[in-house]
Amino acid sequence: MTNLSSTREGGPGAPDLAGAADNTGTGKLSARHVVFFVVAAAAPLGFAVGSTPLAIGRGGIGTAGMFLVVGAFLAIFAVGYTAMTRFVPNAGALFSYIAAGLGRPLGLGTAFVAVLAYAIAATGAIGPFAVFASQAMASVTGIQTPWEPWAFGAVAAMGILGVLNVELNIRVLGIIMLVEVVVLVVLSAGIIVSGGAQGLSLQAFRPDTIVGGEIGVVLLVVFAAFAGFEATALFREDVRDPVATVRKATFGSIALIALFQAFVTWAIIQAFGDTAVSVANEKPTEMFTIAATQYVGAGFAEVITLLVVGSWFASILAFHNATARYLYALGRDHAISPVFARKSRRSGSAWVASLFHTAFSAVVLVFCAVQGLDPYLDLFVVGSVPVAVSIPAMELLTAIAIFAFFRRDNRGVSAWEGKIAPAISAVALAVVVFFVLINIPMFTGREGAINWILPSVNLIVLALGVARALWMRSNRPAEYQRIGHWGGSNS
C-alpha cells in the first residue's frame, strides 16, 4: 500500500499536485465494498424501526418525500466533493478538503471534530444495540437480561473485528446489510400487494405534503439516515482506483439510501393509511412490527425484532472503522501521535487506532453503568447531539472549502463542479444546520442548558484542533505542512 506520508509532503514552494493525485491505488476494495460500509453505518433496518416513526409522527407523511429531497441536495454536494478527490490524494476526506480550501488550521480543527463525531456515533449506537438485544432475548426465550452484558459484548466484538482486516469487516457488514434490505423489501412488498390500509397513494411525495409538517424535525431525522456517506473518501487507500471508486461509491451510497428509505417509509405509511401519523406518535417502536404482523405474519415480526439487533451492530462496526481511519490519517500527518498510524503487517488494519476507540467505548459504558444512565435515552439520544450538529456542519464547511479551492484555480473542472454545485450545497447545508440547532430540545426531550452545552462540545474540540495546528506552524513547520497532504501552499 502506498505510504502517502512519505510521498506527498507538500509545503511552500512544493509542486502543486493538481492532476497528480494517486489514482492507482493498490487496495483490493471496489465501489460495492465501500457502499457496504456506508449503507451498513446507516443501519437501514435499525433506522427504519427506530427513527422513521419519529419523523412521521412529528412531521407527517411527507417524510417519505423528504428522503428524496435530502438525497438530491447531498448529490449536488457530492459533485464538488468527488471532484476534490482528483486533487487531494489523502484518505482524510472532509478535513483534507477543508485544509486545502480554507487553510490547515481549520482543516485540523475539523479533523478533531470528525474523530469525535464518529467515535460518539459508534459508541452511542451500542446503547440501542444493547436494548434491542435484551428485548430480543426476552421475546425469544422469555429470559430477562440487563443491557450491560450485551453492551460490553458489542465492544469486545467491535475491537476484535476492528483489528483483524477490512475485508472481513466487509463480509460481516455486507451479509447483515443484505439481510436487512431483504426483510424491509419483503415487508414493503406485502403491504403493496395487499393494497395497504386504504389503497395506495403517492400523496407523500407531493411538494405541499413534504413541507406541510414540522420540517425541522423531519430534516433532523432524515438527514441522520445519510450520516457517514462522506466516509467513502476515507477508503481511498484501500481501493484499486481511488478517484473512480470514491465517485461511484459516494453517488451510489446517496442514491441507495435516498431511494430505499423513501420507498420503505412510503410503504409503512400505506400500511396504516390515514392513521399513520397517530400510530407513529402512539406506538413508534411497534409501528413496523404491527405492520409486519398484519401484512406478512407474526413470525416475520419476530424476525424483524431479531434483525434490528444485527442492524445496530453493523452501524457500530462501520462507524468504528471510520473512527480508526480518521485517527490513522491524523497520526500519519503527525497531527497527533504517529503511533496511531501503525498498521498491522498481517491484516493492514489501523490496529492502534482501533484499540484506542475500543478502550474509549469501554470507559464510556463503565461510566453509564456506574451512574445508572439509560442506554437508549442517555447514551444514544442525548449523546448523539454533538453528532447531529457536527456532521452537517462539517459538510457545510467542506462545501465552502471546495468553492474556495476551485475559485483560486479551477484546475480544469467545470463551473458546475467547482463553483455552482458547492455554492448550492453550502446554502442547503446551512439551512439544515439551522433547523438541527433549533430542534435540539425536541430531539433530547429535555429543557435547559444541556441543549446548548452538547452542541458547544464541537466548538471546544474545533478550537483545540485549530490551536494544535497553529502550534505546529510555529514549532514544527515541516509537520505542519503535512496536514491534509493536499500538496499546495495554502496556509
C-alpha positions in Angstrom: 0.0 0.0 0.0 1.4 3.4 -0.9 2.5 5.5 2.0 1.3 8.9 1.1 3.0 10.4 4.2 6.4 9.9 2.5 5.4 10.9 -1.0 3.0 13.9 -0.6 4.6 16.2 1.9 3.9 19.4 0.1 4.6 22.9 1.5 5.6 26.3 0.4 7.3 26.0 -2.9 6.3 22.4 -3.3 4.8 21.4 -6.7 1.1 21.7 -7.0 -0.4 18.3 -7.1 -3.4 19.3 -9.2 -4.0 16.5 -11.5 -1.3 14.4 -9.8 -3.4 12.6 -7.2 -2.6 9.0 -6.9 -5.2 7.3 -9.0 -3.7 3.8 -9.0 -4.4 2.5 -5.5 -3.1 -0.9 -4.5 -6.0 -1.9 -2.3 -8.5 -4.6 -3.1 -11.8 -2.9 -2.4 -14.3 -2.0 -5.0 -17.0 0.7 -5.0 -19.5 -2.0 -4.0 -17.5 -2.8 -0.9 -17.3 0.8 0.2 -21.0 1.2 -0.3 -21.5 -1.8 2.0 -19.6 0.2 4.7 -21.6 3.4 4.2 -25.1 1.8 4.0 -24.3 -0.5 6.9 -23.4 2.5 9.0 -26.8 4.0 8.1 -28.4 0.8 9.7 -31.3 0.5 7.2 -33.5 -1.7 9.4 -32.4 -0.1 12.7 -33.1 3.4 11.4 -36.4 2.4 9.8 -37.7 0.9 13.0 -36.2 3.3 15.5 -36.2 6.7 13.8 -38.7 6.8 10.8 -41.8 6.7 13.1 -40.5 9.7 14.9 -40.2 11.7 11.7 -43.7 10.6 10.5 -45.3 11.3 13.9 -43.8 14.8 14.1 -43.5 15.8 10.5 -46.3 13.9 8.8 -46.4 11.5 5.8 -44.2 13.9 3.7 -41.2 12.2 5.4 -41.1 9.8 2.5 -40.6 12.6 0.0 -38.1 14.3 2.2 -35.7 11.4 1.8 -35.6 12.2 -1.9 -35.2 16.0 -1.4 -32.3 15.5 1.0 -30.8 12.9 -1.3 -30.9 15.3 -4.2 -29.2 18.1 -2.1 -26.5 15.7 -1.0 -25.9 14.5 -4.5 -25.3 18.1 -5.5 -22.8 18.3 -2.6 -21.1 15.2 -3.9 -20.4 16.8 -7.3 -17.8 19.1 -5.8 -16.8 16.5 -3.1 -15.8 13.9 -5.6 -14.1 16.5 -7.9 -11.8 17.2 -5.0 -10.8 13.6 -4.9 -8.7 14.1 -8.1 -6.6 16.9 -6.4 -6.3 15.9 -2.8 -4.7 12.5 -2.6 -5.4 11.9 1.1 -7.7 9.5 3.0 -8.6 12.3 5.4 -11.7 13.2 3.4 -13.5 16.2 5.0 -10.6 17.6 6.9 -8.2 17.3 4.0 -10.6 19.2 1.7 -11.1 21.9 4.3 -7.4 22.2 4.8 -6.9 22.6 1.1 -9.7 25.2 0.7 -9.8 27.1 3.9 -6.4 26.5 5.4 -4.7 23.9 7.5 -5.7 25.3 11.0 -9.4 25.0 10.2 -8.8 21.7 8.5 -7.1 20.2 11.5 -9.8 21.6 13.8 -12.4 19.9 11.6 -10.5 16.6 11.8 -10.6 16.7 15.6 -14.4 17.2 15.4 -14.8 14.4 12.9 -13.0 12.0 15.1 -15.2 13.0 18.0 -18.4 12.6 15.8 -17.6 9.1 14.5 -16.3 7.9 17.9 -19.5 9.1 19.6 -21.7 7.7 16.8 -20.1 4.2 17.2 -20.2 4.3 21.0 -23.7 5.7 21.1 -25.0 3.0 18.8 -24.0 0.4 21.4 -26.9 1.7 23.5 -29.8 0.8 21.2 -28.0 -2.4 20.3 -27.9 -3.5 23.9 -31.5 -2.5 24.5 -32.8 -4.3 21.4 -30.6 -7.3 22.1 -32.1 -7.6 25.6 -35.6 -7.3 24.2 -35.0 -9.9 21.5 -33.7 -12.3 24.2 -36.8 -11.8 26.2 -39.0 -12.2 23.2 -37.4 -15.5 22.0 -36.6 -17.2 25.3 -38.5 -15.3 27.9 -35.3 -14.6 29.8 -34.8 -11.1 31.0 -31.3 -9.8 30.8 -29.7 -6.5 31.7 -28.3 -4.3 29.0 -24.7 -4.2 30.3 -23.5 -7.7 29.2 -24.8 -7.0 25.7 -23.1 -3.6 25.5 -19.7 -4.9 26.7 -20.0 -7.9 24.4 -20.6 -5.5 21.5 -17.4 -3.5 22.5 -15.4 -6.7 22.5 -16.7 -7.8 19.1 -16.1 -4.3 17.7 -12.5 -4.4 18.9 -11.7 -7.8 17.6 -13.2 -7.2 14.1 -11.5 -3.8 14.1 -8.0 -5.2 14.4 -8.5 -8.1 12.0 -8.9 -6.8 8.5 -11.0 -4.6 6.2 -12.2 -7.5 4.0 -13.6 -9.4 7.0 -15.5 -6.4 8.1 -16.8 -6.0 4.6 -18.1 -9.6 4.7 -19.8 -9.1 8.1 -21.3 -5.8 7.2 -22.3 -7.0 3.7 -24.2 -10.0 5.0 -26.0 -8.0 7.7 -26.9 -5.2 5.3 -28.3 -7.6 2.6 -30.5 -9.4 5.1 -31.8 -6.0 6.4 -32.7 -5.0 2.9 -34.4 -8.2 2.1 -36.5 -8.0 5.2 -37.6 -4.5 4.5 -38.4 -5.3 0.9 -40.5 -8.3 1.9 -42.4 -6.2 4.4 -42.9 -3.4 1.8 -44.0 -5.8 -0.9 -46.5 -7.4 1.5 -48.1 -4.0 2.2 -48.1 -3.0 -1.5 -49.6 -6.3 -2.7 -52.4 -6.0 -0.1 -53.1 -2.5 -1.2 -52.3 -1.0 2.1 -55.0 0.1 4.6 -56.9 2.3 2.2 -55.4 1.8 -1.2 -52.0 3.0 -2.4 -51.4 6.8 -2.7 -48.5 9.0 -3.8 -49.6 11.9 -1.7 -46.5 11.5 0.5 -44.3 12.7 -2.5 -46.3 15.9 -3.2 -44.3 19.1 -2.5 -47.0 20.6 -0.3 -47.1 17.4 1.8 -43.3 17.3 2.1 -43.2 20.9 3.6 -46.5 20.7 5.4 -45.3 19.2 8.7 -42.6 20.1 11.2 -40.0 20.4 8.6 -37.2 21.0 11.1 -37.9 17.7 12.9 -38.1 15.8 9.6 -34.8 17.3 8.4 -33.1 16.4 11.6 -34.2 12.7 11.4 -34.0 12.2 7.7 -30.5 13.8 7.4 -29.3 11.3 10.1 -30.1 8.5 7.6 -27.3 9.7 5.4 -24.8 10.2 8.2 -21.4 8.8 7.1 -21.9 8.8 3.4 -18.9 11.2 3.1 -16.7 8.5 4.7 -16.3 7.0 1.2 -13.1 9.1 0.7 -11.6 7.5 3.9 -11.1 4.3 1.9 -9.2 5.7 -1.0 -6.0 3.9 0.1 -7.9 0.6 0.3 -9.4 0.6 -3.2 -8.0 -0.2 -6.6 -8.8 3.1 -8.4 -9.3 5.9 -5.8 -10.8 8.6 -7.9 -13.3 6.4 -9.8 -14.2 4.2 -6.9 -14.8 7.1 -4.4 -17.0 8.8 -7.0 -19.1 5.7 -7.7 -19.3 4.8 -4.0 -20.4 8.3 -3.0 -23.2 8.7 -5.5 -24.2 5.1 -5.1 -24.5 5.4 -1.4 -26.6 8.6 -1.5 -28.9 7.1 -4.2 -29.3 3.8 -2.5 -30.1 5.4 0.9 -32.5 8.0 -0.5 -34.5 5.7 -2.8 -34.6 2.8 -0.4 -35.6 4.8 2.7 -38.2 6.8 0.7 -39.7 3.5 -0.6 -39.8 1.8 2.8 -41.2 4.9 4.5 -43.9 5.3 1.8 -44.8 1.6 2.2 -45.2 1.8 6.0 -47.4 4.9 5.6 -49.6 2.9 3.2 -49.9 0.2 5.8 -51.8 2.5 8.1 -53.3 5.0 5.7 -55.0 8.0 7.5 -53.9 6.6 10.9 -50.2 6.5 10.1 -49.3 9.7 11.9 -51.3 8.8 15.0 -49.8 5.3 15.1 -46.3 6.8 14.8 -46.9 9.0 17.7 -48.7 6.5 20.0 -46.7 3.3 19.2 -43.4 4.4 17.5 -41.3 1.4 18.5 -44.1 -1.0 17.4 -45.1 0.5 14.1 -43.1 -1.8 11.9 -43.8 -5.0 13.9 -47.5 -4.2 13.9 -47.4 -3.8 10.1 -45.3 -7.0 9.8 -47.8 -9.0 11.8 -50.7 -7.7 9.8 -49.3 -7.9 6.3 -46.8 -10.8 6.5 -47.2 -12.7 9.7 -46.4 -12.9 13.4 -43.3 -15.0 12.7 -42.0 -12.3 10.4 -42.4 -9.7 13.1 -40.2 -11.8 15.4 -37.6 -11.9 12.6 -37.6 -8.1 12.4 -37.1 -7.9 16.2 -34.0 -10.1 15.9 -32.5 -8.5 12.9 -32.8 -5.0 14.3 -30.0 -6.1 16.7 -27.8 -7.0 13.8 -28.5 -3.8 12.1 -27.3 -1.8 15.1 -24.2 -3.8 15.4 -23.4 -3.2 11.7 -23.7 0.5 12.4 -21.4 0.2 15.4 -18.7 -1.6 13.3 -19.0 0.8 10.4 -18.6 3.9 12.5 -15.8 2.3 14.4 -13.9 1.7 11.2 -14.4 5.4 10.2 -13.1 6.5 13.5 -10.0 4.3 13.2 -9.3 5.7 9.7 -9.5 9.3 10.9 -7.1 8.6 13.8 -4.8 6.8 11.3 -4.8 9.8 8.9 -4.1 12.2 11.8 -1.3 10.0 13.1 0.3 9.7 9.7 0.2 13.5 9.4 1.8 13.8 12.9 -1.1 16.0 13.9 -1.4 13.5 16.8 1.0 10.8 18.0 2.3 8.9 15.0 1.6 5.7 16.9 -2.0 5.9 15.6 -0.6 5.4 12.1 0.7 2.0 12.8 -0.9 -0.7 10.7 -0.9 -4.5 11.2 1.6 -6.2 8.8 -0.8 -9.2 8.6 -4.2 -7.5 8.1 -3.3 -4.0 7.1 -5.7 -2.6 9.8 -5.0 0.5 11.8 -4.9 -1.6 15.0 -3.7 1.1 17.4 -6.4 3.5 16.4 -9.0 0.7 16.6 -7.9 -0.4 20.1 -7.9 3.3 21.2 -11.5 3.7 20.2 -12.4 0.4 21.7 -11.0 1.5 25.1 -12.8 4.8 24.8 -16.1 3.0 24.3 -15.4 0.7 27.3 -14.8 3.7 29.6 -18.0 5.4 28.4 -20.0 2.2 29.1 -18.5 1.8 32.5 -19.4 5.4 33.3 -23.0 4.8 32.1 -23.3 1.6 34.1 -21.9 3.1 37.3 -24.1 6.2 37.0 -27.2 4.2 36.2 -27.8 6.0 32.9 -30.3 4.8 30.3 -28.5 3.2 27.4 -31.0 4.5 24.9 -32.3 7.8 26.2 -29.0 9.0 27.7 -26.1 7.2 25.9 -27.7 7.2 22.4 -30.3 10.0 22.1 -28.7 12.7 24.3 -25.2 11.6 23.5 -25.9 11.9 19.8 -26.5 15.6 19.9 -22.9 16.6 19.1 -23.0 14.3 16.1 -26.4 15.6 14.8 -24.8 19.1 14.7 -21.2 18.3 13.7 -21.8 16.2 10.6 -23.9 18.6 8.6 -21.7 21.5 9.9 -18.6 19.8 8.7 -20.2 19.2 5.3 -21.2 22.8 5.2 -17.5 23.9 5.8 -16.4 21.3 3.2 -18.8 22.8 0.6 -17.4 26.3 1.3 -13.8 24.9 1.1 -14.5 23.2 -2.3 -15.8 26.5 -3.7 -12.8 28.4 -2.4 -10.4 25.7 -3.7 -11.6 25.9 -7.2 -12.2 29.6 -7.2 -8.5 30.2 -6.8 -7.8 27.8 -9.7 -10.4 25.8 -11.5 -7.9 23.1 -12.4 -9.8 22.3 -15.5 -13.0 21.3 -13.8 -16.3 22.7 -15.0 -18.1 25.7 -13.3 -20.8 23.3 -12.2 -18.3 21.0 -10.4 -16.1 23.7 -8.9 -18.5 26.6 -8.1 -22.2 26.2 -8.8 -22.7 22.8 -7.1 -20.6 23.7 -4.0 -22.5 27.0 -3.6 -25.9 25.4 -3.8 -25.0 22.7 -1.4 -23.5 25.2 1.0 -26.8 27.1 1.2 -28.8 23.9 1.6 -26.5 22.6 4.3 -26.6 25.9 6.2 -30.4 25.5 6.3 -30.1 22.0 7.6 -27.7 23.1 10.4 -30.1 25.9 11.4 -33.0 23.5 11.7 -31.0 20.9 13.6 -29.9 23.6 16.2 -33.4 24.9 16.8 -34.9 21.4 17.1 -32.4 20.0 19.6 -34.9 20.3 22.6 -37.3 18.1 20.7 -34.6 15.6 19.9 -33.3 15.3 23.5 -36.8 15.7 25.1 -35.1 18.0 27.7 -35.0 21.6 28.5 -32.3 23.9 29.8 -28.6 24.3 29.3 -27.9 20.8 28.1 -29.4 21.7 24.7 -26.6 24.3 24.1 -23.8 22.7 26.1 -23.8 19.5 24.0 -23.5 21.3 20.6 -20.8 23.5 22.1 -18.6 20.5 22.6 -17.9 20.7 18.9 -16.7 24.3 19.2 -14.4 23.3 22.0 -12.9 20.4 20.1 -12.6 22.6 16.9 -10.7 25.2 18.9 -8.3 22.6 20.2 -7.6 21.4 16.7 -7.0 24.9 15.4 -4.7 25.7 18.4 -2.8 22.5 17.7 -2.3 23.5 14.1 -1.1 27.0 15.0 1.3 25.5 17.5 2.7 23.1 14.8 3.0 26.0 12.3 5.3 27.8 14.8 7.2 24.9 16.3 7.1 22.1 13.8 6.7 23.7 10.4 7.7 20.6 8.4 5.0 18.6 10.1 2.5 21.4 9.8 2.9 21.2 6.1 1.9 17.6 6.2 -1.7 18.4 7.4 -4.1 17.3 4.7 -1.3 16.2 2.3 -3.0 18.2 -0.4 0.3 19.3 -1.8 -0.3 23.1 -2.1 1.0 26.0 -0.1 -2.3 27.3 1.3 -1.6 28.2 5.0 
